[in-house]
Amino acid sequence: MTVEHREAAAQRQEAGAGGPQAAPGRRRVALLFPGQGAQQPGMALGLYRADPRFAARVDEVLALWGAEGRAVRRDWLAPDAPDVPLDDLRRAQPLLFAVDWALGRTVLDWGVRPDALLGHSVGEVAAAALAGVLTLAEAAAVMADRVHHLASAPPGGMLAVAGAPEQVAGLLGEGVVVGAVNGPRQVVVAGAEAPLAAAEARLRAAGLNTRRARTLSAFHSPVVAPAAALGLPVLRSVALRPPRLALHSGYTGGLLDAATAVDPGFWAGQPAAPVLFGPALDGLLAEGRWLLVEAGPAQGLTMLAKRHRAVASGDSAAVALLPARPGDDGREAAAAAAVRDRLAAEALLPV
């Protein structure tokens, strides 16, 4: 554990920020929130139809976007015939924010006070809203403004690569950058389509496995930087606050300090900045024993966490509130119920 992490943990204990302290040896709860690429047709619809409280939380978010929220909801409810494709950022980003936040809020509604939050890309905005950096209404306004500007950015894409960051970076060429470091050999690169395709060919020729991410935009690269910067005025208009819950950032790679949390420029720059989820997860797991709960679709972060040595050893554990594939057949409600049972079994739910 770094000096920064030790000091932050001591401050949280002194201030009671993590709620009642866990008994010796008991795991603590951290919520993980996925971002772009995790979206799936029909994601969370089974839970939405089975759990009225979760449905009310999703509706609470969508209502804040007015007519656009109604359009998002219509496409979500009819995944086979949407007006706007799900992988378009105008659908993926709002829906991921809504589902992530509503799932996180559901866990809080159970009475759990998470000891840490960690988001990936847009998942960090959902985490920030739950941590109190932004109110839900403010976060929704930031998201609407962000999506509006990013929709005007040049097209591009992202590519998941099974390789070390330094190995991958040397094969990218001009116009393509490392956009996310998710683990020691889990990297995502981003850029405009032509240079990205050329980079993909070089990476495959070097024997590296690649897979296109589900996005039509070059997030976390200079391609979207001018559009992302246009979000600064809205962020300057809201009263950003220090987090009330420990918020680990996928952009700093560690615990988010108060000064950074209230910096509008930090939040405005996120769509173009690289995501350091792997280093952030390393820092979090170095703090002790955790039950990591993924609050979002697809279980991508759960899979990343299970590869981590702290989870593979059994010291910490990772579970997901939604199944790997969506379905309106009871699977989603069962997955959420299983997590609640796991929290109860580990004495992490209030009596």
N, C-alpha and C positions, 0 to 999 in steps of 0.2 A: 504494500500500500504506500503511495506517495505521501509526502508531507502534506500536500494540499488535501488529499483525501482524508488523512487522519484528522487534520484541523477541521474540515467540514463536518466529519462525523461527530467530532466532539461538540461542535457548535450546535448541531441538530439535537444531540442528546441533551445539552444544557437548556436549549429553548423548547424541547419537547416537540420538535418539528416532525419526528417520525411516529408520534403517538406513543402508546404504551410500549416500553422496551421489551423485546423478545426475551424469553427465558434462555439461559445458557444452552447453546447447541441448537436452539430452534431456528429454522430458516426465517428469513424476512421476505417480504413480498416486493417484487419489482414488476411494473407493467411495461411491456414493450409494444410499440405502435408502428406498424409497417407503413411504407410509402408507395410511391408510383411503381407499378409493376406487380403489386400484390392484388390488384383489382381482378375480380372474376364476375362473369355474368351471373346474376342472381345471388351474389354474395350476401349473406346474412338475412336473406328473405325468409328462410325457414324460421329463424329466431324471431324475426320481426312479426311473423304471423302467429307465433306460439307464445311470445312473452310480451304482454301489454306494456310493461314498464320499459323494456328496451324499445318497443315501437314508439312510445311517447317521447323517449329521448331522441330518437332519429327524427321524428316529426318536429321536435323542438328546433333542431338545427335547420332542417329544410324550410321551415316557416320563416326563418330569418332572411332567406333569399327571395322571398316573394314569388313573382311569376317564374323566375329562373329556378327556384327551388321546386316549384310544381313540375316544371319540365324535367328536372333531374329525377324527381320521384317517378314520373310517368315512364321514363326510359328504364329506370331501375326495376320497376314492377313488370315491365314488358321486355326482358332482356333479349328475346328472340327477334324483336322488331323495333329497335330504338331509333329515334329521330337522329341522335348523335351517337356514333360508336363509343363503346365503353373506354377504349384505349385513348380516345381523344381527351386531352387534359381538361376540357370543359365538363366531362363527366367523371373521369377517374379521380381528379383532385377533390372536387366537392364530395363525392360519395365516399372516398377513403377517409376524408376528414370526418364526415358525419358518422360513419360506421365505427371508426377508431374511437372518437369521443364518446359515442353512445355506449360502446362496450366498456370503456374505462369508467364511465359514469355508473354503469350497471354494477361493476365490482364495488365502487364506493357506496352504492345504494344497498349492497349486501352488508355494509358496516365495516368493510375493510379499509384501512387507511394505509395506502402503499408507502413503503419506506423509500422507494425510488421510482422514477419514471424515465424511460429512454425511448425516444422516437427516431425513426429513420425517415429523412426527407420530410414530406408533409406530415408524417406522424409526429414530428417534433412540435408542430403547431397545435395538434390535438393535445399533446402532453403539456404544452405551455398553458393551454386553456384550463386543463384540469389542475395544474399547479398554481393557478391564479395570476400568472404573468399577464394574461388577457382575460377579460370576461368572455363568455361564450358569444355574446353579441359582437364584441370587438374582434374576436378571432374570426367570426363569420364574415365581418366586413373586410378584414385583411385578406381572407381567402378569396372573396368575390373580386376584390381589386387585383389581387395577384393573378388569378385566372384570366381576368379581362386583359391584362397587359401581356401575359405569357402567350396568349392565343395569337398575338401578333408577331411573335418571334419567328425567325426562319425555321423551317422544318429540319428535323434531324432524327437521331436515334441514340440508343444505348445498347451496349453489348456486355453481357456477363462473361467473364473469362476466368478459367481455373488456372491461376498463375500468381506468383508473387508480384507485388506492386512494382518493384524495381525491374523485374524481368519483363513485365508487360509494358511498362513505360518506354523501354528502349525499342519497342517494335511498332509504336503507334504512328509515328510520322506527324507532319504538320497538320494542325486542325483537329486533332483528336487528343483528349486528355483522360487521365484517370479521374472518373467522377465519383467513385465510391470505393472505399476499402472496407470490405465486410468481414474479412478474416485473413489469416496468413497467406492463403492461396485462393481468396475469393475477392475478385476485383470487378468493378463495372467501369467501362470506358464510354465516353460520349463525344459526339461531334456531328457535323453536318453529314448528310447521307453519303456523298461521293468519297470524302476522306475516310469515313467510318467503314465503308465497304472495302477500301484498299487496306485499311488496318486489319480488318477481319481476315482478309486473305493472307496477310503476313503472319498473323497470330496462328492461323491454322497450319500454315506451312512450317511453322516452328514447332508444331506438335501440341499446341495448346487447345483445349476444348473451349468452344465459344457457344453462346446462345443469345439470340436477340431478346432484349427486354421488351415488355409490353408497353411501349410508349412511342408516340410519333414526334416527340420533342427531345432535344439534346440537353436534358436537365443536367445541372452540375457541371456546366462547361461555359466557356466564354460566349458561345452561340446565344445563350439566353440572358447574358449579363445586362445589355442595354434595356431589355424589357423588364427585367427584375428590378432595376434601379428606379423604374417609374412608380414602384410601390412605396417609395420612401415618404411622400407627403401624407398618405393615409396612416402609416405607422407613426409619424410624428404627431398626428392628431389624437392619438389614444394615449392613455396614461399607463404605460408599461410599468409593471410592479415586480419587485424581487419575488422569486418563487416561494410559495408556502410549503411545498413538498420538494424533496431533493430531486432536482431535474438534471439528469445527465445528458449532455449534448452530443449529438452525432456530428456537430460541426467543430466544436473545440476538442472533442475526443475525451472529455472529462466532465467533472461536475461543473454546472453552470454557475458562475458567480453573479452576485447582485448587479455589479456594474455592467457586465455584458448583457444580462437579462433585460435591462432597461435601455439598451442602446438600439434605436430604430434601425440604424445601419446594419447591425448584426442580423436582424430578422429580414430586412429587405434583400440582403445579399444571399440568403440561403438557396434560392433556386439555382444560382450559378456557382455556388461554392461546393467543394468536394465534401462528401459525407464520410466521416471517420467512425462508422458504426463499430467496426472491429476493435479499434483502440478504446472507444467508449465502453464497450462491453468488457474488455479486459480490466479497465479501471473499476467498473462496478463490481465484477466478480472478485476482485482483489480485496474488497471490503468485508468479505465474510461469506456465509452460507445463504443462498437465495433460492426462493421459488420464483422463477421467471414465468410470468403469465402474458402470453401474446394476446393483445386486444386488437384483433384485426383479422382479415381473411388470409387464406392460403398457407399459413404456417411456415412461411419463408424464414422469419426471424427465429422461430422455434428450432428449425433445422440448423440454422447457423449456430444457435446457442448449444445445441446438443453435440456439436463438433468440438466445442470448447473443452479444454482439459478439465476445467473446474466442474463442468456438468458431466462429462464422460466418466469422471472418477466417482460420481455419485455424491460428491460434496454438496453441489447445488443441483437443481432440477429445472426442467423447462416443460411447460404445458401450454395449450392453446385453447382459447374460448370458442373457436370455430374449427370445424373439420378441415382437412386439406382441400376438399372439394365441396362446394355448396350443394344443398339439397333440401327440398321442402317436404322431407319424409320423416321428420323427427330427429335427424342426425345432429342438426345444429343445436336444438334445444338440449339434446342429450350431452353434447360436448360441453356446453356451458354448465349444465348440471354436474357433470363429472369434475369440472374445475372447482365448483363450489364445494362438492364433497371432499375434494383433495385439500382445499383450504381448511375445511372443518376438521379433517383427519389430522392435519398438522397443527391444529389449535391456532389457526390464523384468522378464524372468524370470531366475532364477539359472541360471548355466551348469552 
